[in-house]
Every structure is written in structure tokens, then in C-alpha cells.
Amino acid sequence: MSARLARIGFLAPIAVYLVLFFGYPLVSNITMAMREFTAASFYTGDAPFVGFENYAAVFGDPVFGTALLNTAVFTVASLAFQFAIGLALAVFFQRHFPLNGVLRSVLLLPWLLPLVVSGTVWRWIYDQEYGVLNQVLLSTGVIESEIPWLASTSVALTAVTVANIWVGIPFNMVILYGGLQGIPTQLYEAASLDGAGPWKRFTNITWPLLRPVSAVVLMLGLVYTLKVFDVIMVLTQGGPANATETLTTWAYSLSFGDLNFGAGAATGNLLIVLALVFAVLYLRSTRESAAAEQERS
Amino acid sequence: MVVRTRVRRAFRTVIALVIVGVLLFPLYWMVNASLQPSSALLETPPRWSPIGGTLDGYREAIQEQGRPLLNSIIIAVGTVTFTLAISVPAAYALSRFRLPGTGVLLFALLLVQMIPGIVMANSLYAVMNQMGILGTHVALILADSTLAVPFAVLILRAFMVTVPTELGEAAMVDGAGHGRILWSVILPVSRNAVITAGLFGFLFAWADFLFAVTLNSDDTIMPVTVGIYRFIGAHTANWNAVMATGVIASIPAAILIIAAQRYVAAGVTGGALKD
């Protein structure tokens, strides 16, 4: 009996913690989204129930469409480039050469820095007048006049996405590198003996065997990218004219800018649903590939 | 033959150095700007090297950001302490006891890491407002722990599962309880996992911006991330001081890379792939 109590004693803190710090906030976010919850509600405790009005208001807001599209573009472009560049680097670093280990770990630095710092650095690089990007492009004659990277509605989203890709490359590289290490070298040796070139070896061995790890990386990348807040806030705060507004930054400005916490909560819940949908798709795809594998063997 | 391999390998190192140079250029550019006099940053063409520069930026950074840096240290250390206090017993229990609901708990820990931070901030704001702790170190420590606890439990458990049960059983025969076994048998052998969990908890809290800017709306206990953010807004001309603050704020990550390389690698892959 006391042994049982001891066991409960070990698990109780984490159980209470999960309920208090994840369960309760999640539930309160759902109820908050169904109330007219404003700054005054915090003082008066008065937040009238409005059903799905907050959601209707969010969907009806013209910014919603912009934010949704920006989120999609930002996420897809970030994932595609982070993954492709990360994979190329992982394949490259699989070769043996002096300083390999040291250089590989130095490359992690952008991923470990506070995102606010990375954002700040990119803001300085993108600076219209004194930023190194414009200065180099001007002096090499690529552009004729300065590009307002962060102030123009047509390029701001690209600029923000590039900064985010830079942040994500090391993470992709490290995990994919780990996945590559798990592929038996005999397979490559056998393929070489059969006369398969590097590209053929990549498409026939590396790519299929790396699939599970690729799925994990893309899934985690998706979850991280949907959450991205710091980089956008530091670079553009969602502007100019909502050109870089994503669902995350919009939820922030609804709650903490307009003090419309109900609408902010509703937008946040949409983000959760989005993340969940992809999580389920991912789980299903891994299960299917596992099943296919079993059939094959 | 041997010479040819050596040349080829040296050539690869050169390529790798170029890759590192390109990818880390933004960081070089930060260090470069932090060491320039502020007037030099408004010159065209830019000064490519900080040689002959100044520490003015750092002086201003420490003057203006000293307090925020201290706040960040307090919050990060607090987060690590709180996180480990909750996670170590939990990981031990999840790795040793066959209790119903273990699977559900592990799945929950994986899932909660996917909740967007803005959702957490939104509802924690309401909760902490009720508790009257908004704008305190405690509020940020608790909020930052939500980033660190799930990760810590998962990585600690993944390690403790690999510790042979005989280690604890021997002590149990001698009459030691679970608390004693955890403290004097399991913890010492799990040192690396504990260090990894602690280091990442520190980094998560140190880098947090979202909670710091939302749960602390009047900036009473501004950590350095918010400090930099306000700094850019206020002094767009003093890029050297802004960049110097950025360099100082990057020191924990840099130390990690140098001093704790293997723990970092363990953290990156462990958190993502185990289970």
C-alpha cells in the first residue's frame, strides 16, 4: 500500500502540472473564444457568452484571408528550403574530411541563438540604407536602387521567410544527418559494385530509407513554423499593411494589441486545429508506410 | 592513392569552410557591427572588418541592458530548477513503474509541445492575472517551464529506461526506498541526461520572447530578449549597441556549443526521435 502511495507521489507533480499548465489553459482558451472577453473583463469578471460570434468575426475579417495565405506561403516555403538545404548539407557532411565534427557543430549556432537575436541581425542586414544586402547588390549592379526589404508589401514576406529558413537549416541538417548515419553502409557498397552512380544511390537507397526521419523532420518543422512569432515581430511586426501577418502574429495583435482576447483565443484555437490536422495526417502516413513495409517483407 | 584521398578530403574541408562561412555570415556581421563606432555603421561601403573598432557598443549595452540580462539569468535559472524538480521524479516513475496511463501521459507530453505559444500566452495571461502574478519573475518562470518540462521528462525517461533495473533492485534489497534509489543510484548514472535537460531548459527560458512580452506587458521585469526588442524601437541609430546586446545574449548558446557539444547533439536528436 505504501509502495503504491510512493509511486503516486512521484507522478503526482507532473500530473498536476499537466492539468494546471496545459489542461486548464487549453480549456480556458476554448471557453474564452466563446465569450466577449476584453481588457475590462479582467477587472470586472464580466465576459458575456457570445457563442461562435468571435469565430464569425475572425472569419469575416479581411485580415484573416491574408493571414491564412501568408501562413501557408511562409510555412511551405520555409519547410521546403530548410529541408532541401538541410538534406544537402547532411549528405555532404557524411563524407570524411578533417574538421568535419567541429564544423558541423558550429553550424548549429543559428538554431541555438535566441530568435530575437537572429531577427535583429537580419533586420540590420535588410536595412534599406545601411544594410549589407542592399549595399552589396547595389555595388555589384544587381539592383539599381535600394530595395525596402521590410517596408515593401511585395518583398517583405520573402525577406521574413528567408530569415526563418536560415534559422531552421541547422535543425534539419542535424536530424537528417542522424538519419543518414542509420543507413547501413553495405547497401551503398553493394550498389556501387552494381555500378550505381551517386545520384542513383541517392534516389534508390538514401531517399526511401530516410523517409521515416524525413517525415519526423517535416512534421516538427511544420509545428515550429506555425508557431513562429519572434522573427516576424522583430523584423516587421506583421506589416507593412499585414503583408507578413501570420495567424500567430495576428492572434497576438488581436489579444494583446486590440485587447480583444476572445477573438485572439478563437484564432489561437484555429492554429491548434491546423497543427492537429497535420499531426493526424503525419501519424496516418507513417502508419501506412509501416504497413506497406510489412507487406513487402 | 593515399595522397589522392588526402587531397580530396582537404578539398572537402575547404568546401565545408565556405558553407560555414556563408551560413554564419549573419553572425559575423553582428559581431562586426557590435565593434564598430556608431558613425561607421552609417557609411557606404560598409566596414567589413572590426579591426580598429571600439567597445562603445558594449559599454552602452551593459549600461542599458544590465538589468534585463540579470532578469534573464534569474528567470532561466529558476526555470531549470523548477523543471528538473518536476521532471526528474516523473521520468523516474515513467521509466520504472508499470502504471496504467503511462502511455497516455507520454503521448500527452509529446502533444502539448505542439500547442502554439500564442495560445499558451493568451490563456496564461488570464490565469496569471487572476492569481495576481503578472509581471513577476515567478510568472515567467512558470510560463517558460511549459517549454521545458515536456522535453525534459521525455529525454530523461528515454535515458532512464536504458539504465538496467538491477541497479535499483540491489539497493532495494538493502532497504532503500524509491526516493533514495533515484537520488543515489539513478541520478548519478543519468548525469548526462540531466545536464542535457537542464541546458535546454536554460536555453528555452533565456530565448523566450513571447511570454516575456505578453505576461509582462508593462515591462517591469524585462528580460534581455524584450530588452533588445525595445532597444531597436528606441535607438534605431545605435546599431552597435543593439548588436552588442545581441552578442551578449548569444553567449549562453555559444558556450553550449563549445563546452557541451555532445549534450546539445543529444538534445536535438533525443527530443525529436526518441519514442
Chai-1 contact restraints between the chains, C-beta under 6 A:
chainA,res_idxA,chainB,res_idxB,connection_type,confidence,min_distance_angstrom,max_distance_angstrom,comment,restraint_id
A,A6,B,H178,contact,1.0,0.0,6.0,A-B,restraint_1
A,R7,B,F97,contact,1.0,0.0,6.0,A-B,restraint_2
A,F10,B,P89,contact,1.0,0.0,6.0,A-B,restraint_3
A,F10,B,A93,contact,1.0,0.0,6.0,A-B,restraint_4
A,L11,B,A93,contact,1.0,0.0,6.0,A-B,restraint_5
A,P13,B,I86,contact,1.0,0.0,6.0,A-B,restraint_6
A,I14,B,I86,contact,1.0,0.0,6.0,A-B,restraint_7
A,I14,B,A90,contact,1.0,0.0,6.0,A-B,restraint_8
A,Y17,B,I86,contact,1.0,0.0,6.0,A-B,restraint_9
A,F21,B,T146,contact,1.0,0.0,6.0,A-B,restraint_10
A,F22,B,V112,contact,1.0,0.0,6.0,A-B,restraint_11
A,P25,B,M120,contact,1.0,0.0,6.0,A-B,restraint_12
A,P25,B,S123,contact,1.0,0.0,6.0,A-B,restraint_13
A,P25,B,L124,contact,1.0,0.0,6.0,A-B,restraint_14
A,S28,B,S123,contact,1.0,0.0,6.0,A-B,restraint_15
A,N29,B,V119,contact,1.0,0.0,6.0,A-B,restraint_16
A,N29,B,S123,contact,1.0,0.0,6.0,A-B,restraint_17
A,F42,B,N129,contact,1.0,0.0,6.0,A-B,restraint_18
A,R95,B,R12,contact,1.0,0.0,6.0,A-B,restraint_19
A,F97,B,R9,contact,1.0,0.0,6.0,A-B,restraint_20
A,F97,B,R12,contact,1.0,0.0,6.0,A-B,restraint_21
A,F97,B,T13,contact,1.0,0.0,6.0,A-B,restraint_22
A,P98,B,T13,contact,1.0,0.0,6.0,A-B,restraint_23
A,L99,B,T13,contact,1.0,0.0,6.0,A-B,restraint_24
A,L103,B,A16,contact,1.0,0.0,6.0,A-B,restraint_25
A,L103,B,V20,contact,1.0,0.0,6.0,A-B,restraint_26
A,S105,B,I257,contact,1.0,0.0,6.0,A-B,restraint_27
A,S105,B,Q261,contact,1.0,0.0,6.0,A-B,restraint_28
A,V106,B,V20,contact,1.0,0.0,6.0,A-B,restraint_29
A,L109,B,I257,contact,1.0,0.0,6.0,A-B,restraint_30
A,L112,B,A253,contact,1.0,0.0,6.0,A-B,restraint_31
A,L113,B,S250,contact,1.0,0.0,6.0,A-B,restraint_32
A,L113,B,A253,contact,1.0,0.0,6.0,A-B,restraint_33
A,P114,B,A207,contact,1.0,0.0,6.0,A-B,restraint_34
A,P114,B,T225,contact,1.0,0.0,6.0,A-B,restraint_35
A,P114,B,A249,contact,1.0,0.0,6.0,A-B,restraint_36
A,V116,B,F209,contact,1.0,0.0,6.0,A-B,restraint_37
A,V116,B,T225,contact,1.0,0.0,6.0,A-B,restraint_38
A,V116,B,I228,contact,1.0,0.0,6.0,A-B,restraint_39
A,V117,B,G246,contact,1.0,0.0,6.0,A-B,restraint_40
A,V117,B,A249,contact,1.0,0.0,6.0,A-B,restraint_41
A,V117,B,S250,contact,1.0,0.0,6.0,A-B,restraint_42
A,T120,B,I228,contact,1.0,0.0,6.0,A-B,restraint_43
A,T120,B,G246,contact,1.0,0.0,6.0,A-B,restraint_44
A,V121,B,P26,contact,1.0,0.0,6.0,A-B,restraint_45
A,V121,B,M30,contact,1.0,0.0,6.0,A-B,restraint_46
A,W124,B,W239,contact,1.0,0.0,6.0,A-B,restraint_47
A,Y130,B,L42,contact,1.0,0.0,6.0,A-B,restraint_48
A,V132,B,P46,contact,1.0,0.0,6.0,A-B,restraint_49
A,Q135,B,T44,contact,1.0,0.0,6.0,A-B,restraint_50
A,Q135,B,P46,contact,1.0,0.0,6.0,A-B,restraint_51
A,V174,B,V268,contact,1.0,0.0,6.0,A-B,restraint_52
A,I175,B,A272,contact,1.0,0.0,6.0,A-B,restraint_53
A,G178,B,T269,contact,1.0,0.0,6.0,A-B,restraint_54
A,L220,B,A272,contact,1.0,0.0,6.0,A-B,restraint_55
A,V223,B,M114,contact,1.0,0.0,6.0,A-B,restraint_56
A,K227,B,P116,contact,1.0,0.0,6.0,A-B,restraint_57
A,K227,B,G117,contact,1.0,0.0,6.0,A-B,restraint_58
A,F229,B,L210,contact,1.0,0.0,6.0,A-B,restraint_59
A,D230,B,F209,contact,1.0,0.0,6.0,A-B,restraint_60
A,T248,B,I118,contact,1.0,0.0,6.0,A-B,restraint_61
A,A251,B,I118,contact,1.0,0.0,6.0,A-B,restraint_62
A,Y252,B,I118,contact,1.0,0.0,6.0,A-B,restraint_63
A,S255,B,N122,contact,1.0,0.0,6.0,A-B,restraint_64
A,F256,B,T214,contact,1.0,0.0,6.0,A-B,restraint_65
A,G264,B,N122,contact,1.0,0.0,6.0,A-B,restraint_66
A,A265,B,N122,contact,1.0,0.0,6.0,A-B,restraint_67
A,G268,B,I118,contact,1.0,0.0,6.0,A-B,restraint_68
A,G268,B,V119,contact,1.0,0.0,6.0,A-B,restraint_69
A,G268,B,N122,contact,1.0,0.0,6.0,A-B,restraint_70
A,L271,B,P116,contact,1.0,0.0,6.0,A-B,restraint_71
A,A275,B,M114,contact,1.0,0.0,6.0,A-B,restraint_72
